[in-house]
C-alpha cells in the first residue's frame, strides 16, 4: 500500500465499498439485484447497468463466443405477451428485443440465432447489417486512422498541460484516497474554446441535471443548441470522413438521415430511474451523471477541466496513461465530483469535440454493446459502447447508454 493510503483508511474504505455493492468482486453472474448500485449478471451489457469492473472481472476470453444469455423471469409481463407472441417479422423489423417473443427481429438476432424464419426476407431492406461485425476490424482501423488525421481542431502540446502526478494500481482505486495534491490541468489555452465546435459543445454541458430520477425538460433554446452542435460538427473533416464511410457501408442513404439518427441516439431522452425521462447518451458520456451515490459516465476532458477550474472536481490519481506523445491522449483517472467518487473514469485528453463524437458514434453503430477495436497513429485503441434496451426510438432503434475509451487496465 502506498504511503498516501494509510492502512486503517484503506480497510474502512474497503468495507464501505463492499456495502455499496458497486463492484463485481465475488458477484459475477449473480441474479439481477434491485438493491445494488450496478449489476454483474450476464444481461447487464444489454441493459447498460454493469458495474465498471464487469469486463475486467466477469468476462471470459474475448475470442470465445459470447455465452447464451438466459431469459430472466419477468413477473410483471402482460399475460397477452405469453400467449399471442408473433412468430413472424412482419411489421417488427428493428423492434426492441423482447424476451417474451418466440423469435426476434432486432439487428442482433443473427448473433444469437433467435431470428424469425422470415427475418432475412422481410428485414433486409431496412438497411441495417445482419451482423454487427459486417464492418470488419480492418475497416474500423482504417476509418479511425482517417478520423485521427482529419482532426485539425485538436489541442497542440502547448495548448494543454497536465500534471498526472501519482499513478496507483487498480486495486487501490477502491480506497478513495486523494493521492494528488495538485490539479490535473496545469494550463489550458482557452482560445480553443472559441472554435465553433468547442463553443457549441460547451453550450450543451449545463443543460442537464446530473442526478438521475429527475426529469430533463429542454427549453427551445436548449433544443436549438443541440441542433447547432450537430451543424457545427458536420462541417468538420472528421465527421465528413465518418459519414462517407457509413454511407459507403450502406448504413445511411443521406447526410440528413445520418444527422437525424445522431440526434436521436445521442440526445433522445430515456429513464434511468423513477420512470422520468432523466438521461441521454450525451448527458451520460460528456456531461456526467450521479446515480445511487456515485459518478457515472463523465468521460470528457473539457468538462473535467471546466469543473476543476470551478473547484467542483478534485483529481485523485490515475491508473493508466496512454502511449501517445501528442494529443489526443488517453488517461484513466480517479476523482471526486462535488462529493461523489469516480473509481475509473477514462477520457481522451486534448481531443476536439467532433473527434470524440465521431469515434463513439462509429463504434456504437458498428459494434453496439461490444468492444470496438480501432487504431490511432499506429497505436491500438478500444472503445466500449452499450445500448439502452429499455426503450427505443424510430423503428426500434437503440439509444446510447454509454461509450468510453477502454484503458489497458479496464
C-alpha positions in Angstrom: 0.0 0.0 0.0 1.3 3.4 -0.9 2.2 6.0 1.7 -0.8 8.1 0.7 -3.2 5.4 1.7 -3.0 4.6 5.4 -3.9 1.1 6.3 -6.8 1.9 8.5 -8.3 4.2 5.9 -7.9 1.5 3.3 -9.7 -1.1 5.5 -12.6 1.3 6.3 -13.0 2.3 2.6 -12.9 -1.4 1.5 -15.7 -2.2 4.0 -17.7 0.8 2.7 -17.2 -0.3 -0.8 -18.4 -3.8 -0.1 -21.6 -2.4 1.5 -22.4 -0.3 -1.6 -22.2 -3.3 -3.9 -20.7 -1.1 -6.7 -18.2 -3.8 -7.8 -18.4 -7.2 -9.4 -16.0 -8.7 -7.0 -17.5 -12.1 -5.9 -20.7 -11.2 -7.8 -20.1 -12.4 -11.4 -23.2 -14.0 -13.0 -25.3 -13.4 -9.9 -29.0 -12.7 -10.4 -30.3 -9.2 -11.0 -30.3 -7.3 -7.7 -32.6 -4.3 -7.5 -30.8 -3.0 -4.4 -27.4 -3.0 -5.9 -25.9 0.2 -7.4 -24.9 -1.7 -10.5 -25.2 -5.3 -11.9 -23.0 -8.2 -12.7 -25.5 -10.6 -14.3 -24.9 -11.8 -17.9 -27.6 -9.4 -19.2 -26.2 -6.2 -17.8 -24.3 -5.4 -21.0 -27.6 -5.3 -22.8 -29.2 -3.0 -20.2 -26.2 -0.7 -19.7 -26.2 -1.2 -15.9 -23.0 -3.2 -15.4 -20.5 -2.3 -12.7 -17.5 -0.6 -14.2 -15.2 -3.6 -13.4 -17.6 -6.1 -15.0 -15.4 -6.6 -18.1 -12.3 -6.9 -16.0 -13.7 -9.4 -13.6 -16.5 -11.2 -15.3 -15.9 -11.6 -19.0 -14.2 -14.6 -20.5 -11.6 -14.6 -23.2 -12.8 -12.1 -25.8 -12.0 -14.5 -28.6 -14.5 -17.0 -27.2 -18.1 -16.8 -28.4 -20.5 -14.8 -26.2 -22.4 -17.2 -23.9 -26.1 -17.6 -24.4 -28.0 -15.0 -22.4 -30.5 -16.8 -20.2 -34.0 -15.4 -20.1 -34.9 -13.8 -16.8 -38.3 -14.3 -15.2 -40.5 -11.2 -15.6 -43.4 -11.3 -13.2 -44.8 -8.1 -14.5 -45.1 -9.3 -18.1 -48.6 -8.8 -19.6 -50.3 -12.2 -19.9 -51.2 -11.4 -23.5 -47.5 -11.5 -24.4 -47.2 -15.1 -23.2 -49.9 -16.4 -25.5 -50.0 -14.2 -28.6 -46.3 -13.7 -29.4 -45.9 -13.5 -33.2 -43.6 -15.9 -35.0 -43.1 -13.6 -38.0 -41.0 -10.4 -38.6 -43.9 -8.7 -40.4 -44.2 -5.1 -39.1 -41.4 -5.9 -36.5 -38.2 -5.2 -38.3 -35.7 -3.5 -35.9 -38.1 -3.6 -33.0 -36.5 -3.7 -29.5 -35.5 -7.1 -28.1 -38.5 -8.6 -26.3 -37.7 -11.7 -24.2 -41.3 -12.9 -24.3 -41.3 -13.3 -28.1 -40.6 -16.8 -29.5 -38.3 -15.3 -32.2 -36.8 -11.9 -32.8 -36.3 -9.3 -35.5 -33.7 -6.9 -33.9 -30.4 -6.3 -35.6 -28.5 -8.6 -33.3 -30.8 -11.7 -33.6 -28.4 -13.4 -36.1 -25.7 -13.3 -33.5 -27.8 -15.2 -31.0 -29.5 -17.5 -33.6 -33.0 -16.5 -32.5 -34.4 -14.6 -35.6 -37.8 -15.4 -37.0 -37.6 -17.5 -40.2 -38.7 -14.6 -42.4 -36.2 -12.1 -40.9 -33.9 -12.0 -43.9 -36.6 -11.8 -46.5 -38.6 -9.1 -44.7 -36.0 -7.1 -42.9 -33.2 -7.0 -45.4 -34.5 -3.7 -46.9 -34.4 -1.9 -43.5 -30.7 -1.0 -44.1 -29.1 -2.5 -41.0 -26.4 -5.1 -41.1 -27.4 -8.7 -40.4 -24.3 -8.8 -38.1 -22.7 -6.1 -36.0 -19.4 -7.5 -37.4 -20.3 -6.8 -41.0 -17.9 -3.9 -40.8 -14.5 -5.6 -40.4 -11.9 -4.8 -37.8 -9.5 -3.7 -40.6 -12.2 -1.3 -41.9 -12.6 0.1 -38.4 -8.9 0.6 -38.0 -8.7 2.3 -41.4 -11.5 4.8 -40.8 -10.3 5.6 -37.3 -6.9 6.5 -38.7 -8.5 8.7 -41.3 -10.6 10.4 -38.5 -7.4 10.8 -36.4 -5.6 12.5 -39.3 -8.6 14.7 -40.1 -8.8 16.2 -36.6 -7.2 19.6 -37.2 -9.0 21.1 -34.2 -7.3 19.0 -31.6 -5.1 20.7 -29.0 -1.4 21.1 -29.5 1.0 20.2 -26.7 1.5 23.9 -25.8 -2.3 24.3 -25.6 -2.9 21.8 -22.8 -0.5 20.9 -20.0 -1.5 18.3 -17.5 0.1 17.1 -14.2 -0.9 13.5 -13.9 1.2 13.0 -10.7 0.6 9.8 -8.8 -0.2 6.6 -10.5 -1.8 3.8 -8.4 -2.7 0.2 -9.0 -6.3 -0.8 -10.0 -6.8 -2.5 -6.6 -6.2 0.9 -4.9 -8.9 2.7 -6.7 -11.5 1.5 -4.2 -9.7 3.2 -1.3 -11.0 6.6 -2.5 -7.9 8.5 -1.2 -6.6 11.7 -2.8 -3.0 10.9 -3.8 -2.5 14.0 -5.9 -2.3 17.4 -4.1 -2.3 19.4 -7.4 -5.0 19.8 -10.0 -4.8 17.6 -13.1 -4.8 20.6 -15.5 -1.8 23.0 -15.1 -2.7 25.1 -18.2 -5.3 25.1 -20.9 -5.3 27.7 -23.7 -9.0 28.7 -23.6 -8.7 30.2 -27.1 -9.5 26.6 -28.1 -13.0 27.1 -26.7 -13.8 29.9 -29.2 -13.6 27.4 -32.1 -17.1 26.7 -33.4 -17.4 23.1 -32.4 -15.9 23.7 -28.9 -18.2 26.6 -28.3 -21.3 24.7 -29.4 -20.2 21.7 -27.3 -19.7 23.8 -24.2 -23.1 25.4 -24.6 -24.6 21.9 -24.1 -22.9 20.9 -20.9 -25.0 22.9 -18.4 -28.3 21.8 -19.9 -28.6 18.8 -17.7 -29.4 17.9 -14.1 -26.8 15.4 -13.1 -29.0 13.4 -10.6 -30.8 10.5 -12.2 -34.5 10.3 -11.3 -35.1 14.0 -12.1 -36.6 14.6 -15.5 -34.9 16.6 -18.1 -37.0 19.4 -19.8 -35.3 21.2 -22.6 -36.2 24.8 -23.5 -36.5 25.9 -27.1 -33.0 27.5 -26.7 -31.5 24.2 -25.4 -33.0 22.3 -28.3 -31.6 24.9 -30.7 -28.2 24.3 -29.1 -28.4 20.6 -29.8 -29.1 21.4 -33.5 -26.3 24.0 -33.5 -23.8 21.4 -32.2 -24.7 18.9 -34.9 -24.5 21.5 -37.6 -21.0 22.6 -36.5 -19.6 19.1 -36.2 -21.0 18.1 -39.6 -18.9 20.9 -41.1 -15.7 19.3 -40.0 -13.5 16.9 -41.9 -13.7 14.4 -39.1 -17.5 14.0 -39.4 -17.4 14.1 -43.2 -15.0 11.2 -43.1 -17.3 9.3 -40.8 -20.4 9.9 -42.9 -18.6 9.0 -46.2 -17.6 5.7 -44.6 -21.0 4.8 -43.2 -22.7 5.9 -46.5 -20.3 3.6 -48.4 -21.3 0.8 -45.9 -25.0 1.4 -46.8 -25.8 2.4 -43.2 -27.2 5.8 -44.3 -28.6 6.9 -47.6 -28.2 10.7 -47.0 -26.5 13.1 -44.6 -29.9 14.3 -43.4 -30.7 10.7 -42.4 -27.4 10.4 -40.6 -27.8 13.7 -38.7 -31.3 12.8 -37.7 -30.1 9.4 -36.3 -27.3 11.1 -34.4 -29.7 13.5 -32.8 -31.9 10.6 -31.6 -29.3 8.2 -30.4 -27.3 10.9 -28.5 -29.9 13.4 -27.4 -33.1 11.3 -27.1 -34.3 11.0 -23.5 -34.9 7.8 -21.6 -35.3 6.9 -18.0 -32.5 5.6 -15.7 -34.7 6.0 -12.6 -38.2 6.6 -11.3 -39.8 6.5 -14.8 -38.6 10.0 -15.5 -37.0 10.9 -18.8 -33.9 11.8 -16.9 -31.0 10.7 -19.1 -29.4 10.6 -22.6 -26.3 9.3 -24.2 -24.8 12.8 -24.5 -25.6 13.7 -20.9 -24.1 10.5 -19.5 -20.9 10.4 -21.6 -20.0 14.0 -21.9 -21.6 15.9 -19.0 -21.7 13.1 -16.4 -24.4 11.8 -14.0 -24.8 10.8 -10.4 -26.8 7.6 -9.6 -27.1 6.0 -6.2 -24.3 8.0 -4.7 -21.6 7.5 -7.4 -20.5 9.3 -10.6 -21.5 7.5 -13.8 -20.3 8.5 -17.3 -18.3 11.8 -17.3 -15.7 10.9 -19.9 -14.8 14.3 -21.3 -11.7 16.3 -20.7 -13.2 19.7 -21.4 -16.0 19.1 -18.9 -13.4 17.9 -16.4 -11.2 21.0 -16.9 -14.1 23.4 -16.5 -15.5 21.7 -13.4 -12.0 21.5 -11.9 -11.5 25.2 -12.6 -14.7 25.9 -10.6 -13.4 23.9 -7.7 -16.1 21.1 -8.2 -13.7 18.4 -9.3 -10.8 17.1 -7.2 -8.4 14.9 -9.1 -7.2 11.9 -7.0 -4.9 9.8 -9.2 -4.7 7.8 -12.4 -4.2 4.1 -13.3 -3.4 4.5 -17.0 -1.7 7.0 -19.3 -1.8 6.3 -23.0 1.3 5.8 -25.2 0.7 8.9 -27.3 3.3 11.7 -27.3 0.8 14.2 -28.8 -2.9 14.9 -28.5 -5.3 13.2 -28.3 -4.0 11.2 -25.4 -5.9 8.9 -23.0 -6.0 9.0 -19.2 -7.9 6.7 -16.9 -8.3 8.5 -13.6 -10.0 8.7 -10.2 -11.7 11.8 -9.0 -14.3 13.4 -6.7 -17.0 15.4 -8.3 -18.6 17.7 -5.8 -18.9 15.0 -3.2 -19.2 11.9 -5.4 -16.4 9.5 -6.3 -15.5 8.1 -9.8 -13.4 5.0 -9.4 -12.3 4.7 -13.0 -13.1 7.5 -15.5 -11.3 7.1 -18.8 -11.2 10.1 -21.2 -9.4 11.4 -24.2 -7.2 14.4 -23.4 -6.8 17.3 -25.9 -9.2 15.9 -28.5 -11.7 18.0 -30.3 -15.4 17.5 -29.5 -16.0 16.3 -33.1 -13.2 13.7 -32.7 -14.8 12.0 -29.7 -18.3 12.3 -31.1 -17.2 10.7 -34.3 -15.3 7.7 -32.7 -18.1 7.0 -30.2 -20.7 7.2 -32.9 -18.7 5.0 -35.2 -18.3 2.3 -32.5 -22.0 2.5 -31.4 -23.1 2.0 -35.0 -20.6 -0.7 -35.9 -20.1 -2.6 -32.7 -23.2 -1.8 -30.4 -22.7 -3.3 -27.0 -19.2 -4.6 -27.9 -15.6 -3.7 -27.6 -14.6 -1.8 -30.8 -11.0 -2.2 -31.9 -9.6 1.0 -33.5 -6.2 2.5 -34.4 -4.9 6.0 -33.7 -1.5 7.0 -35.1 -0.5 3.3 -35.3 -1.4 2.6 -31.7 -4.3 0.2 -30.9 -7.3 1.7 -29.1 -10.5 0.1 -27.9 -13.9 1.8 -27.3 -16.7 0.1 -25.4 -20.3 1.0 -26.0 -23.6 -0.2 -24.5 -27.1 0.2 -25.9 -30.1 1.3 -23.8 -32.5 -1.6 -24.3 -35.4 -0.5 -22.1 -36.8 2.0 -24.6 -36.3 2.8 -28.3 -36.8 5.4 -30.9 -37.9 5.3 -34.6 -38.4 1.7 -35.7 -37.0 0.0 -32.7 -33.6 1.7 -32.8 -31.5 1.9 -29.6 -30.3 4.9 -27.7 -26.7 5.1 -26.4 -26.4 4.0 -22.8 -22.7 4.8 -22.6 -19.4 4.9 -24.6 -15.9 5.3 -23.3 -12.3 4.6 -24.3 -11.0 1.4 -22.7 -7.8 1.7 -20.8 -5.4 -1.3 -20.8 -6.3 -1.9 -17.1 -10.1 -1.9 -17.6 
